Amino acid sequence: MPKSSGQKLKLLYLKDILLTQTDEQNKLTVKELIDRLAQYDIKAERKTIYDDIETLRQYGMDILTEESKSNAYYVGERDFELAELKLLADAVESSKFITEKKSLGLIKKLEGLTSKHEAGKLRRQVFIQNRVKSMNESIYYSVDSLHEAILEGRKISFKYFDYNIKKERAFRKGGALYIVSPVALTWNDEKYYLIAHSGTVEGFKHFRVDKMASVKKLDDTSSKDIKSFNIAEYTKKVFGMYGGEETKVRLRINNKLAGAVIDHFGKDVILTPDGEEHFIVTVEVVISPIFFGWLFQFGDLCQVISPKSLKDELKNTTEKFLGKLK
């Protein structure tokens, strides 16, 4: 076998060539593989290519052969199918919390998981420019720190801010640190939220991760109160990650809206028939303006039965809104 300085790397380069340059529609013959290796200053013979392909197959690569006068080779099954990569690219591209710069970088990395020919198809569906995106580039490092703190059961400190009319950060509490016990990260309404225990009578609270700054993992252990936390049940009760008082609400709803109720509260929610056109549902929710909006969208197809305090609050909210229209 011809010797060259790159012989020890031949198998690795051959693996990369097959992964990046072949697929079901684009195959390479042995001669073409030898030519591709030569571009890396690596010499090879036909017999060694056959042996190397067999070695890669034993390693676990799905290298298929198109039999003909000059057999051609290509990679079949990969870790990710093209449809899966398109799905991931769509998620990255549409995500508001990922900045435009980071979105392009992540999609570029996704392209590296398929052949260059398929990557072209992936690239054509990317339309990021002028989309509403996060302005906080540090969010990725914050998410990493939060995951570590949750796994290690440690408290965190951070500063929390809003944007003023000048598009400048306006820190809450005068820039003082928040210290909480992180419980979980959740995705809601195209935004990333941290659910945490405040260590006070307020109990569990949530914070938008893209509005957290100077996130730091502390040595103090998290509150023992977080052990009983059920994120699945919590997210059913909360609308738009808005804080508020947790209340048991009884609703009478038109059968047409059964899907909307199941979409939010899950298939385990109990829908009790009430006549031919309605059902009764009792759910635990956090009372907030977002919950009111959820109710109002259904108009007269949804009726609040109890509690009376919620009915009164809805009436007052409606009257205030109508007053603004005068």
Secondary structure, 3 states (H helix, E strand, C coil): CCCCCCHHHHHHHHHHHHHHHCECCECEEHHHHHHHHHCCCCCCCHHHHHHHHHHHHHHCCCEEEECCCCCEEEECCCCCCHHHHHHHHHHHHHCCCCCHHHHHHHHHHHHCCCCHHHHHHHHCCCCCCCCCCCCCCCHHHHHHHHHHHHHHCEEEEEEEEEECCCCCEEEHHHHCCEEEEEEEEEEECCEEEEEEECCCCCCEEEEEHHHEEEEEEEEEECCHHHHHCCHHHHHHHCCCCCCCCEEEEEEEEEHHHHHHHHHHHCCCCCCEEECCCEEEEEEEEECCHHHHHHHHCCHHHEEEEECHHHHHHHHHHHHHHHHHCC
